[in-house]
Amino acid sequence: MPAIITVPARFDDILLRFQRPHVLQSSHWAALKAPMWSGQQVVWGDEASPEAAASILTRSLGRLPVKIQYIPKGPIVRSDIAAWEKLLPELEQHARRSRALFIKIDPDVDAESELGRALTALLQERGWVFSADQIQFRNTVLSDLSAGEEALLAGMKQKTRYNIRLAGRRGVTVAPSDDFDAFYDLYAETSARDGFLIRPRAYYLRVMSRLQSNGLGQLLLARDAEGLTAGLFLFRFGPTAWYFYGASSNRGRRNMPAYLLQWEAMRWAMANGCTVYDWWGAPDELAESDPMWGVYRFKEGFGGRFTRWIGAWDYAPNRTLYRAYTQAMPKVLDVMRRRHRSPKSP
């Protein structure tokens, strides 16, 4: 049986005993998702050398007597299929005991690795379903920061190195900041230009202020002679830094601020002990027709490695209700997206 950890800092300390824990499994992320989601942090095995850990988020579906559960970017498990063979029945039992419609997992396990192939087969064998609702990006680009600055620069595409230096020559500077409002204004401008949805200002300010004040995040802003031109917010936990939010102005783009900004973000991550830079998002398929192809080419220029995780998987104790949910929810979400779609720039 797992141990329930009620002291947030204690749970985070346990997570840091794993090789590559995810920030979305931390107690801070669970707190940020409240009150819409209630969190429970559990650990399997000895706390000094844990076998697995999970931050399980639970929410109700409106006024319906139905709840769903999600383990964002988890659970965190020792890299051993035997550990997964022990853990999955525990998660299935947890879903049944708590009367959840389903429980969703999406651990960072490389789909092309031996463990990834074995885990995918095990999930299918046990009746888990590859989820139609992939909440997080399934694919990403990873940069190995342990190589050091010279090796990282040497591994970049020539155009990327050139644009980093060009930004510096044209007077672009990058510095840490706590001006979250300025970043949000830039983020909203980017959203209107590029046509993607964003959350309300209060949400981002809450996330950034909490993580930065606890040493788990950093806002970096790029400026040129005319003012603010680009920004990004990094998440950090254990050996990994994640590029979660990025924004750029409609002006000053010819000065290539995004290139210098990303390079300085990588340098900041290295200076703070990180060995992995997760670019957080890559195309579903490596094809020019994919909407994320342009973003991917930008990230790829920094020399990172395309990585495909096993993705999100659902376990439903009642498959009939689960099928009804999966058929209805896409229609509901489509209506909500049309109702709240951000206006595009004129």
N, C-alpha and C positions, 0 to 999 in steps of 0.2 A: 504493500500500500504506500502511496506517496505521502510525503509530509507537506502540510499546508504551512506556508511561510507568511506570517502576518506583518513582519517588520520589513518595509520596502528596501532599506539599505542592505539588510541581510540577504534578501533575494538577489539583489544586484551583485553583491560580492560572490554569491554562488555562481551566477552566470559567468562572471569573469574567470572562473576556473576552467571553463570550456575553451577550446582552441579559438573559435571565432564566433562569439555570441553576437546576437543582433540587437540593435538599439530598440527595435519595435517589440522586443521581448522584455525590455526593462520595466521596472516599476514606474518610472517616469512616464512612459508612453501609456501605460494602463491608467495612470492618474489623468493624463490629458484627454483620454477618451471618455472619462466620466463626465456627467452622470448618465449619458446615453447607454454606455456599456459599463457593466460591473465587472471588476477583475478579481481573479483568484490566482495566486502564485503557488505552484506546487513543485516539489523536487522528489526524484526517485533516487534511492541509494544514499550513501554517506555524504553529508554536506561537504566534507573536506575533499572528496573525490566523487562527485555525483555522476550517476549514470545518465540522467536526463532531467530536464527542467522545462516548465511551460507556464507562460502567463496566459490564462484562459479567460477570454472576454465573453460575456453573455449579455444579450439584449432581448427585450420583448418586441414583438412586431405589432406596434400600435396598441390597440385595445384587445387584440386577439389573444387568446390563452395559449400563445405559441412563442417559443424563444429559440434563438439560434446561438451557436457558440463559434468562436474564432480564435485561433492561436496564431497571431500575426508573425510571419517569418519564423515560425517554430513548429513543433517543439525543438529545443536544443538537445541533441543526442550525441553521445560518443560515436565516433565514426566506425560503427560495427553493426552489421545487419542483425546480429544476435540481440543487440540492445533494442532494436526496432521490433523484433519479434516478441519481446517481452512488453514493450510499451504500447503497441497498437491495441491489444485487448484491453488494456487499462483505459485508454481513451474511449474506446467503444463502450465500455461499461460506464464510464463517466457520463457519456451522452444519454445512455438509457436511464441511468439513475436520476439524472437531473431533468429527464423528460424533454430533452432538446429535440427540435425538428431535425437538426443535423449539427455536426461539429466539423469545422473546416481547419485544415492545416496547410501551410505552404513553406516548409523548411528550405533553407539554402543548401540543397544537395544537388551537386552537378549531375544532370541527367545523363551525361556521357560517361560518367565514371562507373567503376564496377559496383560501388555502393548504390549509385543512382539507378542503375539497371535492376539490381536486386531488389531495391526498395519499391520501385514501380511494379515489379512483378508481385511482390508481397501484398501491396495495397490492392491490386486487382484481385488477387486470390482471396483476400479477406472481405471483398465486397465494397471497397471504397470506390468512389466515382471521381474521375477527373472533372473538376468543377467547370461549369459554364461561366461562373463568375470568378474570374481571376482578379482579385482585388488589387494585388501588387503586380508590378511588372514581373513577368516570368523570366525575361531575358535581360541581361545587363552586359556591361563592359567592365573588366577589372584591370587595374594597373598595380603592378608590384612595386611598391615604394621602397622596399628593402634594397633595390638595385642602386639607389642613390641618384643624386641630381644629374651627374654627368651621363650615366647610363640611360636615365629616363629621357634626357634630351636627345641622346644619340638614337634612341629607339623610336622617336617621333618621325612623322613624315616631314619632308623638307619644308613644305608649305606651312605646316604648323609652327615649326621652329622660326621660320621667317616672320610669321605674323606675331608671334610672341615678342620678338625683338622690334618689329615695326611699331607695335603699340607703345613700347618704351620710348622709342625715338620720337614719337608724336606726342609725348607728354602725358600718356595715361599712367596713373598711379593707382595702386591698390592698397587698402588699409582695412584693418578690423574696425567694426563699428557696432553701435547698439541703436542706431537710428532705424528701428523696425518700421516706423510709419513711412519713411522715405522709400524703403525697400518695397513695402506693399503698394505704394503708388506706382512704382516702376513695374511691379508684378501685374497690377491691373492693366497698365498700358500694354504690356506684353500679351496678356490674355485677350484684350480687345483686338490687337493686331493679328495674332495668330489663331484666334478662334477656339481657345480651349476654356473650359470651365474652371473657376477658382472658388474657394470658400470665402465667407465674409472676413473682413479685416480682423475682427476680434479673435477669430480662430488662429490665424497665423501669428498674431502678436502674442497670444497665449503660448503657443508652441515654442516660438523663438525665444521669448523671454525666459521661460522655464528651463529650456535646455541650455541656453547660453549661461544663465546664472548658476547652473549646476555643473558647468564644465563639459557638457555633452553636445555642444553646438557652437557655431561661430558664424556671424554675419560678416561678409567681406564686400566692400563697395569699391567700384572702379570709377575714377573721375578723370576728366580731361580739363583743358583750360576753360571750357564753358560750363562745367559742373558734372553732376552725377550722370553716368552713362550706362552702367551695368552693375549687377550685384548677384550674389548667390549666398545660400545658407547651407552650411555643412552640418550633418549630424555626426557624432563621434561616440564610439563605445568600444572599449577593448582595443584591438589592433586595427580597427576599420574606421574609415571616414566615408560617409555617403553624401553625394551631391544630390540633395533633395529638391531644393527650390532654386530656380535661376530666372533672371529678368534682365531685359536690356531696353534702352531707350530707342526711340525712332530716329534719333539724331546721333551723330558721332560714331556710327557703325563702321565707317570707312577707316577709323583709327584702330580697329580690331581689338576693342577692350575685352571681349569675351575670351580671347586666347590668353592674354596676360592674366586675366582674372582666374582662369582655371589653373594656370601654372602656379600662381601664388597660393591658390587653395591647396594644391598638392604639396607645395613647400610648407605651408602651415600644418598640414596633416603630418608630414614627416617630423617637423619640429616638435609636435605633440605626441610622438611615439607611435604613430600609425604605420603599419606596413602594407596596408591594402587601401586602395582608393576605388570605391564602388561608384560607378557613373550613374547608377540607378535608372535603368531603362534602355532597351534596345528593341529593334523590330521583332515582331513575331516570326517573320520570314525575312531572310537576307535578300531582299529584292527591291529594286528601285520603286516598285509600285506600292510598297509599304509606306504609310503616312509618316513613319518615324525614320525613313531612310536618310533624310538630310541631317537630322540630329545625330544619327548613328555615324555618318561620315565625319562629322565634326569630332565626336568622341574618339572614333577610331584613329584619327590623326595623331592623337597623343600616345599611341602605341600600346593601348590596352588590349586585353584578350576578350573576345566575345564568349559569353558563358550562358548556357541554357540550364536553368534550374528545373527540377521535376515539376514545378508548378503547384497549384492549389488542388487539394483532394478533399472530398466530402464523405463523411460516414453518416448514414441516416438509419436510425432504428426502424422507422416506418417508411418504407420505400414508396408506398402509394401517396402519402402526404408530401413526401419530398418531390415526387414527380409533378404533383399539382403545383407546388411552390415554384419549381424551376420553370414551369410553363407560364405561370402568371406574372412572376416578378419582372422579366424583361419588358413586358408591356407597361407595367406600372412605372418602371424606371425611365422608359422612353417618354412617357407623358411628363414625368417630373423634369427631365432634361429639356424638353421643348419649352416647358413653362418657365424654367429658370435659366435658359441659355443666355450667356453673356453677349451683349451687342458687339458686332464687329466694327472696326474702325471705318469711317467713311472713305 
